[in-house]
């Protein structure tokens, strides 16, 4: 079974760079990658925070958060920055 | 041709977690992954810093640094922390 990997971002330039390098880089035989943009899916913010996401861009793989560089804090995301 | 992806770390617990999830996760048909542990290869520190690595664990893919969570700063690494 493939592992679920969710890539959360907010459309920022740091996010796009990470998405292009990482979201497309994971081995498709091992991972089922979902990309969530909070700008179009704000209802997913709570779920990301519960998984420990503190900033974007970030992956949640197997329930564990991995922040990649720093684009914006979740406070910024919620503030619409 | 596969893209070179170098994973730099320093043996810390955050590093090991990122290594297990990411270094093994990249699509092997697209990436040639090299893992560098500064504890055993301190001579690679300068090269990582030139690529923009500010903390570990971090990937350098196509020359661009991607910091994953935060294990230790490069100052800590050089100080032997």
Backbone of each chain as nested JSON, in Angstrom:
{
  "chains": [
    {"id": "A", "residues": [
      {"number": 1, "name": "UNK", "atoms": {"N": [0.839, -1.199, 0.0], "CA": [0.0, 0.0, 0.0], "C": [0.872, 1.247, 0.0]}},
      {"number": 2, "name": "UNK", "atoms": {"N": [0.451, 2.232, -0.771], "CA": [1.232, 3.458, -0.81], "C": [0.935, 4.336, 0.406]}},
      {"number": 3, "name": "UNK", "atoms": {"N": [1.96, 5.052, 0.845], "CA": [1.822, 5.963, 1.973], "C": [1.195, 7.266, 1.505]}},
      {"number": 4, "name": "UNK", "atoms": {"N": [0.306, 7.79, 2.317], "CA": [-0.32, 9.062, 1.992], "C": [0.628, 10.205, 2.361]}},
      {"number": 5, "name": "UNK", "atoms": {"N": [0.905, 11.071, 1.404], "CA": [1.74, 12.252, 1.653], "C": [0.947, 13.472, 1.204]}},
      {"number": 6, "name": "UNK", "atoms": {"N": [0.682, 14.367, 2.139], "CA": [-0.08, 15.578, 1.809], "C": [0.856, 16.775, 1.825]}},
      {"number": 7, "name": "UNK", "atoms": {"N": [0.857, 17.513, 0.733], "CA": [1.69, 18.706, 0.638], "C": [0.779, 19.918, 0.81]}},
      {"number": 8, "name": "UNK", "atoms": {"N": [0.985, 20.652, 1.905], "CA": [0.171, 21.839, 2.184], "C": [0.935, 23.082, 1.765]}},
      {"number": 9, "name": "UNK", "atoms": {"N": [0.27, 23.974, 1.08], "CA": [0.942, 25.227, 0.743], "C": [-0.088, 26.342, 0.611]}},
      {"number": 10, "name": "UNK", "atoms": {"N": [0.415, 27.547, 0.331], "CA": [-0.483, 28.693, 0.273], "C": [-0.197, 29.562, -0.947]}},
      {"number": 11, "name": "UNK", "atoms": {"N": [0.442, 28.945, -1.935], "CA": [0.657, 29.673, -3.179], "C": [1.845, 30.62, -3.193]}},
      {"number": 12, "name": "UNK", "atoms": {"N": [2.585, 30.694, -2.069], "CA": [3.731, 31.604, -2.02], "C": [4.863, 31.085, -2.909]}},
      {"number": 13, "name": "UNK", "atoms": {"N": [5.828, 31.961, -3.204], "CA": [6.901, 31.566, -4.125], "C": [7.751, 30.441, -3.547]}},
      {"number": 14, "name": "UNK", "atoms": {"N": [7.989, 30.481, -2.23], "CA": [8.75, 29.399, -1.598], "C": [7.979, 28.085, -1.731]}},
      {"number": 15, "name": "UNK", "atoms": {"N": [6.637, 28.201, -1.595], "CA": [5.794, 27.01, -1.704], "C": [5.864, 26.397, -3.092]}},
      {"number": 16, "name": "UNK", "atoms": {"N": [5.805, 27.246, -4.101], "CA": [5.786, 26.754, -5.477], "C": [7.099, 26.058, -5.805]}},
      {"number": 17, "name": "UNK", "atoms": {"N": [8.197, 26.648, -5.352], "CA": [9.506, 26.035, -5.57], "C": [9.576, 24.658, -4.91]}},
      {"number": 18, "name": "UNK", "atoms": {"N": [9.1, 24.566, -3.665], "CA": [9.119, 23.284, -2.954], "C": [8.182, 22.284, -3.621]}},
      {"number": 19, "name": "UNK", "atoms": {"N": [7.051, 22.776, -4.097], "CA": [6.113, 21.871, -4.755], "C": [6.733, 21.274, -6.009]}},
      {"number": 20, "name": "UNK", "atoms": {"N": [7.371, 22.141, -6.795], "CA": [7.959, 21.643, -8.039], "C": [9.067, 20.639, -7.767]}},
      {"number": 21, "name": "UNK", "atoms": {"N": [9.868, 20.898, -6.721], "CA": [10.977, 19.98, -6.461], "C": [10.543, 18.726, -5.713]}},
      {"number": 22, "name": "UNK", "atoms": {"N": [9.644, 18.88, -4.727], "CA": [9.357, 17.744, -3.857], "C": [8.079, 16.992, -4.166]}},
      {"number": 23, "name": "UNK", "atoms": {"N": [7.016, 17.716, -4.393], "CA": [5.749, 17.01, -4.575], "C": [5.827, 16.112, -5.802]}},
      {"number": 24, "name": "UNK", "atoms": {"N": [6.612, 16.541, -6.788], "CA": [6.758, 15.737, -7.993], "C": [7.906, 14.744, -7.878]}},
      {"number": 25, "name": "UNK", "atoms": {"N": [8.66, 14.848, -6.778], "CA": [9.885, 14.049, -6.657], "C": [9.681, 12.739, -5.923]}},
      {"number": 26, "name": "UNK", "atoms": {"N": [8.601, 12.658, -5.145], "CA": [8.401, 11.443, -4.356], "C": [8.118, 10.259, -5.268]}},
      {"number": 27, "name": "UNK", "atoms": {"N": [8.636, 9.143, -4.867], "CA": [8.483, 7.914, -5.634], "C": [6.997, 7.549, -5.737]}},
      {"number": 28, "name": "UNK", "atoms": {"N": [6.431, 7.601, -6.935], "CA": [4.997, 7.333, -7.084], "C": [4.607, 5.89, -6.77]}},
      {"number": 29, "name": "UNK", "atoms": {"N": [5.595, 5.006, -6.722], "CA": [5.263, 3.628, -6.354], "C": [5.111, 3.491, -4.846]}},
      {"number": 30, "name": "UNK", "atoms": {"N": [5.631, 4.477, -4.096], "CA": [5.568, 4.416, -2.634], "C": [4.578, 5.396, -2.026]}},
      {"number": 31, "name": "UNK", "atoms": {"N": [4.328, 6.513, -2.744], "CA": [3.522, 7.576, -2.146], "C": [2.336, 7.989, -3.006]}},
      {"number": 32, "name": "UNK", "atoms": {"N": [1.255, 8.253, -2.3], "CA": [0.058, 8.811, -2.909], "C": [0.05, 10.274, -2.481]}},
      {"number": 33, "name": "UNK", "atoms": {"N": [0.472, 11.16, -3.378], "CA": [0.661, 12.567, -3.025], "C": [-0.596, 13.387, -3.299]}},
      {"number": 34, "name": "UNK", "atoms": {"N": [-1.028, 14.113, -2.287], "CA": [-2.136, 15.051, -2.455], "C": [-1.61, 16.458, -2.211]}},
      {"number": 35, "name": "UNK", "atoms": {"N": [-1.989, 17.4, -3.059], "CA": [-1.535, 18.779, -2.89], "C": [-2.713, 19.637, -2.466]}},
      {"number": 36, "name": "UNK", "atoms": {"N": [-2.543, 20.326, -1.319], "CA": [-3.62, 21.152, -0.773], "C": [-3.157, 22.608, -0.736]}},
      {"number": 37, "name": "UNK", "atoms": {"N": [-3.873, 23.473, -1.432], "CA": [-3.575, 24.907, -1.406], "C": [-4.622, 25.57, -0.503]}},
      {"number": 38, "name": "UNK", "atoms": {"N": [-4.149, 26.126, 0.605], "CA": [-5.089, 26.713, 1.567], "C": [-5.885, 27.865, 0.961]}},
      {"number": 39, "name": "UNK", "atoms": {"N": [-5.333, 28.489, -0.08], "CA": [-6.056, 29.601, -0.697], "C": [-7.382, 29.12, -1.284]}},
      {"number": 40, "name": "UNK", "atoms": {"N": [-7.37, 27.896, -1.797], "CA": [-8.611, 27.378, -2.373], "C": [-9.294, 26.358, -1.466]}},
      {"number": 41, "name": "UNK", "atoms": {"N": [-8.608, 25.931, -0.389], "CA": [-9.192, 24.938, 0.521], "C": [-8.936, 25.322, 1.981]}},
      {"number": 42, "name": "UNK", "atoms": {"N": [-9.46, 26.485, 2.405], "CA": [-9.212, 26.934, 3.786], "C": [-9.774, 25.976, 4.829]}},
      {"number": 43, "name": "UNK", "atoms": {"N": [-10.731, 25.139, 4.425], "CA": [-11.307, 24.192, 5.381], "C": [-10.33, 23.09, 5.782]}},
      {"number": 44, "name": "UNK", "atoms": {"N": [-9.176, 23.011, 5.1], "CA": [-8.172, 22.003, 5.441], "C": [-7.16, 22.521, 6.46]}},
      {"number": 45, "name": "UNK", "atoms": {"N": [-7.229, 23.797, 6.828], "CA": [-6.261, 24.384, 7.761], "C": [-6.269, 23.667, 9.104]}},
      {"number": 46, "name": "UNK", "atoms": {"N": [-7.463, 23.399, 9.63], "CA": [-7.562, 22.781, 10.959], "C": [-6.906, 21.401, 10.989]}},
      {"number": 47, "name": "UNK", "atoms": {"N": [-7.124, 20.639, 9.927], "CA": [-6.544, 19.298, 9.846], "C": [-5.013, 19.379, 9.803]}},
      {"number": 48, "name": "UNK", "atoms": {"N": [-4.479, 20.365, 9.083], "CA": [-3.024, 20.523, 8.999], "C": [-2.45, 20.899, 10.363]}},
      {"number": 49, "name": "UNK", "atoms": {"N": [-3.135, 21.799, 11.05], "CA": [-2.657, 22.217, 12.372], "C": [-2.682, 21.054, 13.355]}},
      {"number": 50, "name": "UNK", "atoms": {"N": [-3.704, 20.22, 13.259], "CA": [-3.764, 19.048, 14.153], "C": [-2.591, 18.107, 13.894]}},
      {"number": 51, "name": "UNK", "atoms": {"N": [-2.112, 18.055, 12.661], "CA": [-0.977, 17.185, 12.333], "C": [0.354, 17.813, 12.731]}},
      {"number": 52, "name": "UNK", "atoms": {"N": [0.308, 19.091, 13.186], "CA": [1.539, 19.73, 13.649], "C": [2.163, 20.695, 12.665]}},
      {"number": 53, "name": "UNK", "atoms": {"N": [1.438, 21.015, 11.593], "CA": [1.972, 21.96, 10.607], "C": [1.985, 23.366, 11.213]}},
      {"number": 54, "name": "UNK", "atoms": {"N": [3.167, 23.983, 11.26], "CA": [3.305, 25.318, 11.853], "C": [3.567, 26.389, 10.801]}},
      {"number": 55, "name": "UNK", "atoms": {"N": [4.018, 25.954, 9.627], "CA": [4.291, 26.901, 8.542], "C": [4.162, 26.154, 7.218]}},
      {"number": 56, "name": "UNK", "atoms": {"N": [4.079, 26.904, 6.143], "CA": [4.042, 26.289, 4.82], "C": [5.25, 26.75, 4.02]}},
      {"number": 57, "name": "UNK", "atoms": {"N": [5.696, 25.992, 3.053], "CA": [5.163, 24.693, 2.653], "C": [5.552, 23.581, 3.634]}},
      {"number": 58, "name": "UNK", "atoms": {"N": [4.715, 22.55, 3.698], "CA": [4.997, 21.42, 4.57], "C": [4.361, 20.15, 4.01]}},
      {"number": 59, "name": "UNK", "atoms": {"N": [5.025, 19.052, 4.276], "CA": [4.45, 17.741, 3.987], "C": [3.954, 17.139, 5.284]}},
      {"number": 60, "name": "UNK", "atoms": {"N": [2.875, 16.387, 5.217], "CA": [2.515, 15.494, 6.312], "C": [2.556, 14.093, 5.716]}},
      {"number": 61, "name": "UNK", "atoms": {"N": [3.505, 13.307, 6.216], "CA": [3.68, 11.946, 5.719], "C": [3.464, 11.004, 6.889]}},
      {"number": 62, "name": "UNK", "atoms": {"N": [2.532, 10.087, 6.74], "CA": [2.252, 9.138, 7.824], "C": [1.919, 9.881, 9.115]}},
      {"number": 63, "name": "UNK", "atoms": {"N": [1.274, 11.044, 8.99], "CA": [0.871, 11.795, 10.164], "C": [1.928, 12.708, 10.761]}},
      {"number": 64, "name": "UNK", "atoms": {"N": [3.167, 12.648, 10.256], "CA": [4.246, 13.481, 10.813], "C": [4.525, 14.679, 9.911]}},
      {"number": 65, "name": "UNK", "atoms": {"N": [4.647, 15.887, 10.509], "CA": [4.876, 17.084, 9.701], "C": [6.358, 17.284, 9.35]}},
      {"number": 66, "name": "UNK", "atoms": {"N": [6.6, 17.685, 8.114], "CA": [7.952, 18.032, 7.663], "C": [7.863, 19.385, 6.993]}},
      {"number": 67, "name": "UNK", "atoms": {"N": [8.406, 20.406, 7.652], "CA": [8.374, 21.754, 7.097], "C": [9.551, 21.921, 6.145]}},
      {"number": 68, "name": "UNK", "atoms": {"N": [9.293, 22.464, 4.984], "CA": [10.344, 22.633, 3.979], "C": [10.59, 24.12, 3.774]}},
      {"number": 69, "name": "UNK", "atoms": {"N": [11.795, 24.56, 4.151], "CA": [12.115, 25.987, 4.129], "C": [11.004, 26.733, 4.877]}},
      {"number": 70, "name": "UNK", "atoms": {"N": [10.818, 28.006, 4.576], "CA": [9.784, 28.754, 5.276], "C": [9.139, 29.724, 4.307]}},
      {"number": 71, "name": "UNK", "atoms": {"N": [7.848, 29.536, 4.074], "CA": [7.13, 30.443, 3.196], "C": [6.283, 31.402, 3.999]}},
      {"number": 72, "name": "UNK", "atoms": {"N": [5.441, 30.827, 4.879], "CA": [4.553, 31.637, 5.708], "C": [4.123, 30.815, 6.917]}},
      {"number": 73, "name": "UNK", "atoms": {"N": [3.887, 31.493, 8.038], "CA": [3.395, 30.8, 9.229], "C": [1.914, 30.496, 9.052]}},
      {"number": 74, "name": "UNK", "atoms": {"N": [1.406, 29.584, 9.876], "CA": [-0.022, 29.295, 9.805], "C": [-0.829, 30.521, 10.229]}},
      {"number": 75, "name": "UNK", "atoms": {"N": [-0.254, 31.363, 11.102], "CA": [-0.944, 32.598, 11.484], "C": [-1.103, 33.497, 10.251]}},
      {"number": 76, "name": "UNK", "atoms": {"N": [-0.05, 33.563, 9.433], "CA": [-0.13, 34.34, 8.185], "C": [-1.201, 33.753, 7.268]}},
      {"number": 77, "name": "UNK", "atoms": {"N": [-1.194, 32.427, 7.184], "CA": [-2.154, 31.751, 6.304], "C": [-3.58, 32.085, 6.734]}},
      {"number": 78, "name": "UNK", "atoms": {"N": [-3.818, 32.015, 8.042], "CA": [-5.164, 32.287, 8.542], "C": [-5.533, 33.757, 8.412]}},
      {"number": 79, "name": "UNK", "atoms": {"N": [-4.496, 34.615, 8.432], "CA": [-4.741, 36.045, 8.288], "C": [-4.898, 36.458, 6.831]}},
      {"number": 80, "name": "UNK", "atoms": {"N": [-4.71, 35.465, 5.94], "CA": [-4.858, 35.768, 4.524], "C": [-3.632, 36.397, 3.899]}},
      {"number": 81, "name": "UNK", "atoms": {"N": [-2.488, 36.346, 4.591], "CA": [-1.26, 36.96, 4.058], "C": [-0.706, 36.143, 2.887]}}
    ]},
    {"id": "B", "residues": [
      {"number": 1, "name": "UNK", "atoms": {"N": [18.596, 12.069, -17.806], "CA": [19.607, 12.074, -16.755], "C": [18.96, 12.351, -15.403]}},
      {"number": 2, "name": "UNK", "atoms": {"N": [19.408, 11.661, -14.382], "CA": [18.842, 11.868, -13.06], "C": [19.435, 13.114, -12.407]}},
      {"number": 3, "name": "UNK", "atoms": {"N": [18.599, 13.783, -11.618], "CA": [19.021, 14.975, -10.909], "C": [19.772, 14.561, -9.649]}},
      {"number": 4, "name": "UNK", "atoms": {"N": [20.842, 15.289, -9.364], "CA": [21.6, 15.015, -8.15], "C": [20.895, 15.641, -6.952]}},
      {"number": 5, "name": "UNK", "atoms": {"N": [20.632, 14.85, -5.929], "CA": [20.019, 15.355, -4.692], "C": [20.925, 14.934, -3.544]}},
      {"number": 6, "name": "UNK", "atoms": {"N": [21.44, 15.908, -2.828], "CA": [22.334, 15.603, -1.704], "C": [21.605, 15.897, -0.402]}},
      {"number": 7, "name": "UNK", "atoms": {"N": [21.559, 14.915, 0.47], "CA": [20.913, 15.074, 1.78], "C": [22.019, 15.247, 2.813]}},
      {"number": 8, "name": "UNK", "atoms": {"N": [22.078, 16.435, 3.418], "CA": [23.094, 16.721, 4.433], "C": [22.475, 16.581, 5.808]}},
      {"number": 9, "name": "UNK", "atoms": {"N": [23.162, 15.899, 6.703], "CA": [22.655, 15.812, 8.065], "C": [23.812, 15.658, 9.045]}},
      {"number": 10, "name": "UNK", "atoms": {"N": [23.444, 15.59, 10.318], "CA": [24.492, 15.537, 11.335], "C": [24.173, 14.489, 12.394]}},
      {"number": 11, "name": "UNK", "atoms": {"N": [23.333, 13.537, 12.017], "CA": [23.082, 12.431, 12.938], "C": [22.044, 12.701, 14.019]}},
      {"number": 12, "name": "UNK", "atoms": {"N": [21.481, 13.92, 14.038], "CA": [20.502, 14.244, 15.082], "C": [19.198, 13.487, 14.839]}},
      {"number": 13, "name": "UNK", "atoms": {"N": [18.35, 13.446, 15.865], "CA": [17.118, 12.658, 15.737], "C": [16.191, 13.226, 14.664]}},
      {"number": 14, "name": "UNK", "atoms": {"N": [16.127, 14.566, 14.58], "CA": [15.309, 15.183, 13.533], "C": [15.844, 14.79, 12.151]}},
      {"number": 15, "name": "UNK", "atoms": {"N": [17.202, 14.725, 12.076], "CA": [17.833, 14.355, 10.801], "C": [17.481, 12.933, 10.391]}},
      {"number": 16, "name": "UNK", "atoms": {"N": [17.533, 12.028, 11.344], "CA": [17.296, 10.617, 11.051], "C": [15.857, 10.415, 10.587]}},
      {"number": 17, "name": "UNK", "atoms": {"N": [14.921, 11.105, 11.239], "CA": [13.523, 11.029, 10.848], "C": [13.347, 11.524, 9.413]}},
      {"number": 18, "name": "UNK", "atoms": {"N": [13.961, 12.655, 9.091], "CA": [13.851, 13.211, 7.739], "C": [14.528, 12.302, 6.723]}},
      {"number": 19, "name": "UNK", "atoms": {"N": [15.642, 11.709, 7.122], "CA": [16.344, 10.818, 6.198], "C": [15.473, 9.614, 5.862]}},
      {"number": 20, "name": "UNK", "atoms": {"N": [14.864, 9.04, 6.908], "CA": [14.053, 7.852, 6.665], "C": [12.859, 8.166, 5.789]}},
      {"number": 21, "name": "UNK", "atoms": {"N": [12.241, 9.349, 6.0], "CA": [11.056, 9.674, 5.218], "C": [11.39, 10.199, 3.83]}},
      {"number": 22, "name": "UNK", "atoms": {"N": [12.416, 11.055, 3.733], "CA": [12.64, 11.737, 2.464], "C": [13.744, 11.158, 1.594]}},
      {"number": 23, "name": "UNK", "atoms": {"N": [14.866, 10.852, 2.194], "CA": [15.976, 10.397, 1.359], "C": [15.598, 9.105, 0.649]}},
      {"number": 24, "name": "UNK", "atoms": {"N": [14.768, 8.298, 1.299], "CA": [14.336, 7.046, 0.692], "C": [13.081, 7.223, -0.147]}},
      {"number": 25, "name": "UNK", "atoms": {"N": [12.489, 8.423, -0.078], "CA": [11.19, 8.642, -0.709], "C": [11.292, 9.175, -2.135]}},
      {"number": 26, "name": "UNK", "atoms": {"N": [12.435, 9.772, -2.454], "CA": [12.552, 10.373, -3.785], "C": [12.531, 9.297, -4.861]}},
      {"number": 27, "name": "UNK", "atoms": {"N": [11.915, 9.643, -5.95], "CA": [11.775, 8.722, -7.074], "C": [13.165, 8.363, -7.611]}},
      {"number": 28, "name": "UNK", "atoms": {"N": [13.561, 7.104, -7.477], "CA": [14.908, 6.716, -7.909], "C": [15.115, 6.801, -9.419]}},
      {"number": 29, "name": "UNK", "atoms": {"N": [14.017, 6.906, -10.167], "CA": [14.187, 7.055, -11.614], "C": [14.517, 8.503, -11.974]}},
      {"number": 30, "name": "UNK", "atoms": {"N": [14.258, 9.421, -11.014], "CA": [14.505, 10.836, -11.296], "C": [15.711, 11.391, -10.554]}},
      {"number": 31, "name": "UNK", "atoms": {"N": [16.031, 10.77, -9.39], "CA": [17.061, 11.364, -8.541], "C": [18.18, 10.392, -8.178]}},
      {"number": 32, "name": "UNK", "atoms": {"N": [19.361, 10.94, -8.165], "CA": [20.535, 10.221, -7.701], "C": [20.826, 10.812, -6.314]}},
      {"number": 33, "name": "UNK", "atoms": {"N": [20.417, 10.092, -5.264], "CA": [20.498, 10.631, -3.906], "C": [21.816, 10.256, -3.225]}},
      {"number": 34, "name": "UNK", "atoms": {"N": [22.489, 11.279, -2.702], "CA": [23.708, 11.049, -1.913], "C": [23.432, 11.529, -0.494]}},
      {"number": 35, "name": "UNK", "atoms": {"N": [23.826, 10.748, 0.493], "CA": [23.614, 11.144, 1.885], "C": [24.955, 11.475, 2.514]}},
      {"number": 36, "name": "UNK", "atoms": {"N": [25.048, 12.688, 3.057], "CA": [26.298, 13.158, 3.654], "C": [26.068, 13.434, 5.134]}},
      {"number": 37, "name": "UNK", "atoms": {"N": [26.8, 12.735, 5.984], "CA": [26.74, 12.975, 7.431], "C": [27.986, 13.778, 7.817]}},
      {"number": 38, "name": "UNK", "atoms": {"N": [27.764, 15.0, 8.286], "CA": [28.897, 15.868, 8.607], "C": [29.771, 15.289, 9.715]}},
      {"number": 39, "name": "UNK", "atoms": {"N": [29.178, 14.417, 10.529], "CA": [29.965, 13.83, 11.613], "C": [31.112, 12.992, 11.046]}},
      {"number": 40, "name": "UNK", "atoms": {"N": [30.851, 12.354, 9.898], "CA": [31.907, 11.533, 9.305], "C": [32.552, 12.203, 8.097]}},
      {"number": 41, "name": "UNK", "atoms": {"N": [31.957, 13.314, 7.626], "CA": [32.501, 14.005, 6.453], "C": [32.517, 15.519, 6.676]}},
      {"number": 42, "name": "UNK", "atoms": {"N": [33.253, 15.986, 7.681], "CA": [33.27, 17.44, 7.97], "C": [33.816, 18.266, 6.812]}},
      {"number": 43, "name": "UNK", "atoms": {"N": [34.57, 17.632, 5.926], "CA": [35.127, 18.377, 4.787], "C": [34.058, 18.788, 3.782]}},
      {"number": 44, "name": "UNK", "atoms": {"N": [32.82, 18.285, 3.945], "CA": [31.734, 18.661, 3.037], "C": [30.955, 19.88, 3.549]}},
      {"number": 45, "name": "UNK", "atoms": {"N": [31.275, 20.365, 4.75], "CA": [30.536, 21.492, 5.332], "C": [30.61, 22.739, 4.435]}},
      {"number": 46, "name": "UNK", "atoms": {"N": [31.823, 23.054, 3.942], "CA": [32.002, 24.267, 3.14], "C": [31.143, 24.225, 1.878]}},
      {"number": 47, "name": "UNK", "atoms": {"N": [31.106, 23.08, 1.232], "CA": [30.31, 22.924, 0.008], "C": [28.819, 23.124, 0.294]}},
      {"number": 48, "name": "UNK", "atoms": {"N": [28.355, 22.611, 1.431], "CA": [26.946, 22.769, 1.8], "C": [26.631, 24.239, 2.055]}},
      {"number": 49, "name": "UNK", "atoms": {"N": [27.519, 24.908, 2.761], "CA": [27.29, 26.324, 3.059], "C": [27.267, 27.16, 1.777]}},
      {"number": 50, "name": "UNK", "atoms": {"N": [28.125, 26.826, 0.832], "CA": [28.132, 27.557, -0.441], "C": [26.808, 27.377, -1.169]}},
      {"number": 51, "name": "UNK", "atoms": {"N": [26.162, 26.221, -0.989], "CA": [24.882, 25.967, -1.651], "C": [23.725, 26.636, -0.905]}},
      {"number": 52, "name": "UNK", "atoms": {"N": [24.025, 27.22, 0.276], "CA": [22.983, 27.938, 1.007], "C": [22.392, 27.176, 2.177]}},
      {"number": 53, "name": "UNK", "atoms": {"N": [22.997, 26.045, 2.529], "CA": [22.48, 25.276, 3.658], "C": [22.773, 26.026, 4.968]}},
      {"number": 54, "name": "UNK", "atoms": {"N": [21.708, 26.327, 5.723], "CA": [21.844, 27.087, 6.965], "C": [21.608, 26.213, 8.188]}},
      {"number": 55, "name": "UNK", "atoms": {"N": [20.943, 25.078, 7.992], "CA": [20.678, 24.162, 9.1], "C": [20.518, 22.755, 8.526]}},
      {"number": 56, "name": "UNK", "atoms": {"N": [20.562, 21.781, 9.409], "CA": [20.335, 20.4, 8.973], "C": [19.111, 19.856, 9.689]}},
      {"number": 57, "name": "UNK", "atoms": {"N": [18.424, 18.892, 9.142], "CA": [18.697, 18.273, 7.837], "C": [18.274, 19.153, 6.665]}},
      {"number": 58, "name": "UNK", "atoms": {"N": [18.96, 18.984, 5.543], "CA": [18.63, 19.757, 4.349], "C": [18.979, 18.965, 3.1]}},
      {"number": 59, "name": "UNK", "atoms": {"N": [18.198, 19.189, 2.064], "CA": [18.525, 18.67, 0.747], "C": [19.094, 19.8, -0.088]}},
      {"number": 60, "name": "UNK", "atoms": {"N": [20.031, 19.492, -0.966], "CA": [20.393, 20.41, -2.042], "C": [20.057, 19.666, -3.327]}},
      {"number": 61, "name": "UNK", "atoms": {"N": [19.076, 20.217, -4.049], "CA": [18.622, 19.606, -5.294], "C": [18.836, 20.614, -6.401]}},
      {"number": 62, "name": "UNK", "atoms": {"N": [19.588, 20.213, -7.41], "CA": [19.862, 21.134, -8.519], "C": [20.477, 22.424, -7.998]}},
      {"number": 63, "name": "UNK", "atoms": {"N": [21.269, 22.334, -6.937], "CA": [21.948, 23.513, -6.412], "C": [21.135, 24.365, -5.461]}},
      {"number": 64, "name": "UNK", "atoms": {"N": [19.838, 24.054, -5.272], "CA": [18.985, 24.864, -4.392], "C": [18.776, 24.157, -3.049]}},
      {"number": 65, "name": "UNK", "atoms": {"N": [18.917, 24.893, -1.935], "CA": [18.766, 24.274, -0.616], "C": [17.31, 24.183, -0.176]}},
      {"number": 66, "name": "UNK", "atoms": {"N": [16.954, 23.045, 0.407], "CA": [15.626, 22.85, 0.993], "C": [15.828, 22.334, 2.409]}},
      {"number": 67, "name": "UNK", "atoms": {"N": [15.542, 23.182, 3.389], "CA": [15.695, 22.791, 4.792], "C": [14.445, 22.064, 5.243]}},
      {"number": 68, "name": "UNK", "atoms": {"N": [14.626, 20.921, 5.889], "CA": [13.484, 20.125, 6.335], "C": [13.44, 20.124, 7.857]}},
      {"number": 69, "name": "UNK", "atoms": {"N": [12.375, 20.733, 8.397], "CA": [12.291, 20.936, 9.84], "C": [13.589, 21.568, 10.333]}},
      {"number": 70, "name": "UNK", "atoms": {"N": [13.919, 21.413, 11.596], "CA": [15.145, 22.026, 12.097], "C": [15.795, 21.089, 13.093]}},
      {"number": 71, "name": "UNK", "atoms": {"N": [16.993, 20.627, 12.76], "CA": [17.721, 19.756, 13.678], "C": [18.812, 20.522, 14.389]}},
      {"number": 72, "name": "UNK", "atoms": {"N": [19.659, 21.189, 13.612], "CA": [20.754, 21.961, 14.175], "C": [21.212, 22.994, 13.157]}},
      {"number": 73, "name": "UNK", "atoms": {"N": [21.708, 24.131, 13.635], "CA": [22.24, 25.152, 12.735], "C": [23.621, 24.715, 12.253]}},
      {"number": 74, "name": "UNK", "atoms": {"N": [24.096, 25.339, 11.187], "CA": [25.441, 25.011, 10.709], "C": [26.478, 25.443, 11.75]}},
      {"number": 75, "name": "UNK", "atoms": {"N": [26.165, 26.485, 12.536], "CA": [27.078, 26.894, 13.6], "C": [27.205, 25.765, 14.633]}},
      {"number": 76, "name": "UNK", "atoms": {"N": [26.057, 25.139, 14.944], "CA": [26.093, 23.994, 15.866], "C": [26.922, 22.86, 15.269]}},
      {"number": 77, "name": "UNK", "atoms": {"N": [26.706, 22.623, 13.978], "CA": [27.423, 21.534, 13.309], "C": [28.925, 21.774, 13.389]}},
      {"number": 78, "name": "UNK", "atoms": {"N": [29.333, 23.009, 13.112], "CA": [30.767, 23.32, 13.126], "C": [31.334, 23.311, 14.536]}},
      {"number": 79, "name": "UNK", "atoms": {"N": [30.43, 23.581, 15.512], "CA": [30.884, 23.561, 16.902], "C": [30.875, 22.166, 17.494]}},
      {"number": 80, "name": "UNK", "atoms": {"N": [30.436, 21.194, 16.679], "CA": [30.428, 19.813, 17.14], "C": [29.223, 19.463, 17.986]}},
      {"number": 81, "name": "UNK", "atoms": {"N": [28.195, 20.324, 17.983], "CA": [27.001, 20.05, 18.799], "C": [26.192, 18.907, 18.207]}}
    ]}
  ]
}
